[in-house]
Amino acid sequence: MKPLSKEIPVQLDKAHTPQYGRVLEDLTVGDVYCHPRGITIDRAFAIEFATTFMEANPLYLNSEFAKAHRFKDLLVSPMMVLNLTISMGVQNDSEKAQANLGYYDVAFPIALYPGDTLRGLTKVIEKRERGDKPGIVTIRTVALNQKNEVVCQYNRKIMVAPGGKKSAPTTVMGEKFPEIKSDLKLPSLKSYPHDLTGTRTYFEDFQVGEIIVHPNGRTITDEHIPWTYRLLNTHPLHYDCLYTGLRPGSKQPQSGVEGEALRALPVEGATRAPKKNQPVVYGGLVFAWLCGLASRDVSENALWDLGYTEGYHTQPAYSGDTVYAISRVLAKDNGGEVQFQLIGIKNVSGKEALQKYGADLFLKENDKKDLGKEKIPEKIFEIERRVLIKKRPV
C-alpha cells in the first residue's frame, strides 16, 4: 500500500481534541449513562487482584474452599467488583470531577465469578449548584453481570466544576435503570476445611468496642499507575504528571481544571511532601489495600462482604506512601453480622497513630471543626463496613 502522508496537506483548522467526562452543566438529574466497554473477568485477573491487594479470605483465592461453601467457584473479590464498577463510570460521570467526596450504601447483592462479564449504569440522583464554585453531584451506579443481575450498587458524591456551557452529548439511555435491591443470596453451608483460616477471626472472637491495630503496612509504588488503567479508570489525575499540577520546570500550578484539581486536594500538613506533579493514587486502590491489610484480622472467615454504609477519602496518597489500617468493632448481631469502622493512615504505623491521636482517630474528619479539633494529616480514609462472619465450628 502506498504511503499517503506526504501527499495529503495538513489542515490545522481541522484539529480538535476529543473531550470525555462531564462538566456540571452536562449532569442532569434523571439522566442514565451506560458506561463504555464492560469487561469479562478471567480467573488469573481475579486471583492477581486478590493477591496484589492482600486478600486473606480463601473464598477469593481457593476454588475448592469456595465450592465447599457451596459457591460454584472462587469469588471475584468484592473490592475488585467495586473498583471496576467505579472505574467504568469515570469516562461518563467523573473524568472532569475535581474530587470524589464519598461512598454511600455500597452493597453486593450476589456473587461475581471468574468468567462473568461486568458492565455498569449510572443515574444522576441530585445536583447542587454553587455559583462559580464546583457543584456537588450525587450519582447512583449499578454493575450488572451477563444475566443483567445487579452484582454491585452504590451512591457516590463528586465535586464537579461548571464549564460555562454543555461540553458533552446529553445522551440518555433508553434502558430502564434497575431498582436497587438488597436480596442477598447466600448458599447453605456444608462441611469445609477449618485449617485454611485463622482460629481467632470467627464471629465469637469479636467484641463490641474492640480496636484492632493491623500490624503490617503497605508501601505503594508506581504500580498504582498500571493498576488504575487495568481497572478501567480513565481519570488523568492518576497517571498524567502534566495534568496533576506542574509541568516539568514550571513553578506554578496549571490554571483551569488541572490546577483546581490539585488545589482541591487536602495535602496541607501531610507527613510526606509529594512532588507536585506526582499522580494521585486512585482512591479505590487505597480502599482495597486497606481492606486487604485488615483482612487477616477481621474478614478471613467472612462469608460475605455485606457492604459499606458511608466513607470518605480524607487525604490523598502518592507513590512512596506507606499505608496502615485500624479496625474498630461497632456492633454485632446473632445472625453473624459484624459492623466495623475502618480507618486508613499513611506514613505512620497504626500503633504510633493510636498513641498520638487516641480517640480522635475515630471521629469523622468533617466533624472536627465543629468539635474544635484539628484534622489529622496522616489520616487518609474512614468508612463503616458490614461483614457476615462464620461462627466457630463445633
Residue pairs with C-beta under 8 A, 6 or more apart in sequence:
19 167
19 168
20 91
20 95
20 96
20 168
20 234
21 90
21 91
21 92
21 93
21 94
21 95
21 96
21 97
21 168
21 235
22 92
22 93
22 95
22 96
22 160
22 167
22 168
23 96
23 160
23 161
23 162
23 163
23 164
23 166
23 167
23 168
24 127
24 129
24 134
24 135
24 137
24 160
24 161
24 162
24 163
25 162
25 163
25 164
25 165
25 166
25 167
26 163
26 166
26 167
26 168
26 170
27 93
27 124
27 127
27 137
27 160
28 124
28 127
28 170
29 124
29 125
29 126
29 127
30 123
30 124
31 123
31 124
31 170
31 172
32 121
32 122
32 123
32 124
32 172
32 173
32 175
32 177
33 89
33 92
33 93
33 121
33 122
33 123
33 171
33 173
34 119
34 120
34 121
34 173
34 175
35 88
35 89
35 91
35 92
35 119
35 120
35 121
35 122
36 88
36 91
36 92
37 88
37 232
38 88
38 117
38 118
38 119
38 120
39 84
39 88
39 117
39 118
39 232
40 115
40 116
40 117
40 118
41 76
41 80
41 84
41 112
41 114
41 115
41 116
41 117
41 118
42 114
42 115
43 74
43 114
43 115
45 114
46 60
46 74
46 76
46 77
46 80
46 114
47 60
47 61
47 74
49 76
49 77
49 79
49 80
49 288
50 60
50 61
50 77
50 80
51 61
52 223
52 227
53 77
53 79
53 80
53 285
53 288
53 289
53 291
53 292
54 218
54 289
54 292
54 293
54 295
55 61
55 77
55 79
55 291
55 292
55 295
56 197
56 292
56 295
56 296
56 299
56 300
57 197
57 295
57 299
57 300
57 301
57 302
58 65
58 66
58 196
58 197
58 300
59 65
59 66
59 69
59 71
59 74
59 75
59 302
59 303
60 74
60 75
60 76
60 77
61 74
62 74
62 196
63 73
63 74
65 74
65 192
65 193
65 196
66 73
66 74
66 75
67 73
68 190
68 191
68 192
68 193
69 187
69 189
69 190
69 192
69 303
70 187
70 188
70 189
70 190
71 111
71 113
71 187
72 113
73 113
73 114
73 115
74 113
74 114
75 111
75 112
75 113
76 111
76 112
76 113
76 114
76 116
77 288
78 108
78 152
78 305
79 284
79 287
79 288
79 291
79 292
79 305
80 231
80 288
81 108
81 112
81 118
81 143
81 151
81 152
82 106
82 108
82 152
82 154
82 284
82 287
83 231
83 233
83 284
83 285
83 287
83 288
84 118
84 143
84 231
84 232
85 118
85 120
85 141
85 142
85 143
85 152
85 154
86 141
86 156
86 233
86 284
87 228
87 231
87 232
87 233
87 234
87 282
87 284
88 118
88 119
88 120
88 143
88 232
89 120
89 122
89 139
89 141
90 232
90 233
90 234
90 235
91 234
92 122
93 122
93 124
93 137
93 139
93 141
93 158
94 100
94 158
94 160
94 235
95 234
95 235
95 236
96 160
96 161
96 163
96 167
96 257
97 158
97 159
97 160
97 235
98 134
98 159
98 160
98 161
98 257
98 260
98 261
98 264
99 158
99 159
99 261
99 264
99 265
100 156
100 157
100 158
100 159
100 283
100 313
101 136
101 156
101 157
101 158
101 159
101 312
102 156
102 157
102 310
102 311
102 312
103 154
103 155
103 156
103 308
103 310
103 311
103 312
103 383
104 154
104 155
104 156
104 157
104 309
104 310
105 153
105 154
105 155
105 307
105 309
105 310
106 152
106 153
106 154
106 307
106 308
106 309
107 152
107 153
107 154
107 182
107 306
107 307
108 151
108 152
108 304
108 305
108 306
108 307
109 149
109 150
109 151
109 152
109 153
109 181
109 182
109 183
109 184
109 185
110 145
110 149
110 150
110 151
110 184
110 185
111 151
111 185
112 118
112 145
112 151
112 152
116 145
116 146
116 151
117 145
117 146
118 143
118 144
118 145
118 151
119 143
119 144
120 141
120 142
120 143
120 144
121 141
121 142
121 144
121 173
121 175
121 177
121 178
122 139
122 140
122 141
123 139
123 140
123 141
123 177
124 137
124 138
124 139
125 138
125 139
125 140
125 155
126 137
126 138
127 135
127 136
127 137
127 138
128 135
128 136
128 137
129 135
129 162
130 136
132 162
134 159
134 160
134 161
134 162
134 260
134 264
135 159
135 160
135 161
135 162
136 157
136 158
136 159
136 160
137 157
137 158
137 159
137 160
138 155
138 156
138 157
139 155
139 156
139 157
139 158
140 153
140 154
140 155
140 177
140 180
141 152
141 153
141 154
141 155
141 156
142 150
142 152
142 153
142 177
142 178
142 180
143 150
143 151
143 152
143 153
144 150
144 151
144 178
145 151
148 178
150 178
150 180
150 181
153 180
153 181
154 308
159 264
161 257
161 260
184 304
184 306
186 303
186 304
186 388
189 303
189 390
194 393
197 300
197 301
198 296
198 300
198 301
201 296
201 297
201 298
201 299
201 300
201 301
201 389
202 301
202 389
202 390
202 391
202 392
203 301
203 332
203 336
203 338
203 389
203 390
203 391
203 392
204 391
204 392
205 392
206 298
206 329
206 332
206 338
206 389
207 329
208 329
208 330
208 331
208 332
209 328
209 329
210 328
210 329
211 326
211 327
211 328
211 329
211 354
212 294
212 297
212 298
212 326
212 327
212 328
212 329
213 326
213 350
213 351
213 354
214 293
214 294
214 296
214 297
214 324
214 325
214 326
214 327
214 350
215 350
216 293
216 324
217 293
217 322
217 323
217 324
217 349
218 289
218 292
218 293
218 322
218 323
218 324
219 320
219 321
219 322
220 281
220 285
220 286
220 289
220 317
220 318
220 319
220 320
220 321
220 322
220 323
221 319
221 320
222 319
224 238
224 279
224 281
224 282
224 285
224 319
225 238
225 239
225 279
225 319
227 282
227 285
228 238
228 239
228 282
228 285
229 239
231 282
231 284
231 285
233 282
233 284
235 282
236 243
236 244
237 243
237 244
237 261
237 279
237 280
238 279
238 280
238 281
238 282
239 279
240 279
241 248
241 277
241 278
241 279
242 254
242 258
242 277
243 254
243 258
243 261
244 258
244 261
244 262
244 276
244 277
244 278
244 279
244 280
245 253
245 254
245 258
245 259
245 261
245 262
245 276
245 277
246 252
246 253
246 254
246 276
246 277
247 254
247 277
248 277
253 259
253 262
253 263
253 276
254 262
262 276
265 280
265 316
266 314
266 315
266 316
266 375
267 274
267 315
267 316
268 377
269 375
269 377
270 315
270 346
270 377
270 378
271 346
271 347
271 348
271 377
271 378
272 318
272 320
272 321
272 346
272 347
274 316
274 318
274 320
275 318
278 318
278 319
279 318
279 319
280 316
280 317
280 318
281 316
281 317
281 318
281 319
281 321
283 313
283 381
286 313
286 317
286 323
286 344
286 380
286 381
287 311
287 313
287 344
287 381
287 383
289 323
290 323
290 325
290 342
290 344
290 381
291 299
291 325
291 342
291 385
293 323
293 324
293 325
294 325
294 327
294 340
294 342
297 327
298 327
298 338
298 340
298 387
299 305
299 387
299 389
301 389
301 390
302 387
302 388
302 389
302 390
303 336
303 388
303 389
303 390
304 387
304 388
305 385
305 387
305 388
306 337
306 385
306 386
306 387
306 388
307 385
307 386
308 383
308 384
308 385
308 386
309 383
309 384
309 385
309 386
310 383
310 384
311 342
311 381
311 382
311 383
311 384
312 364
312 365
312 366
312 381
312 382
312 383
313 380
313 381
314 365
314 375
314 376
314 379
314 380
314 381
314 382
315 346
315 377
315 378
315 379
315 380
316 380
317 323
317 346
317 380
321 346
321 347
322 346
322 347
323 344
323 345
323 346
323 380
324 344
324 345
324 346
324 348
324 349
324 350
324 353
325 342
325 343
325 344
325 345
325 350
326 342
326 343
326 345
326 350
326 353
326 354
326 361
327 340
327 341
327 342
327 343
328 340
328 341
328 343
328 362
329 338
329 339
329 340
330 339
330 340
330 341
330 384
331 337
331 338
331 339
332 338
332 339
335 388
336 388
336 389
336 390
336 391
337 386
337 387
337 388
337 389
338 386
338 387
338 388
338 389
339 384
339 385
339 386
339 387
340 384
340 385
340 386
340 387
341 362
341 382
341 383
341 384
341 385
342 381
342 382
342 383
342 384
342 385
343 361
343 362
343 379
343 381
343 382
344 379
344 380
344 381
344 382
345 353
345 361
345 376
345 378
345 379
345 380
346 378
346 380
347 378
348 356
348 378
353 361
353 376
353 378
353 379
354 361
357 376
360 368
360 373
360 376
361 376
361 379
363 371
363 373
364 382
365 375
365 376
365 379
365 382
368 374
368 375
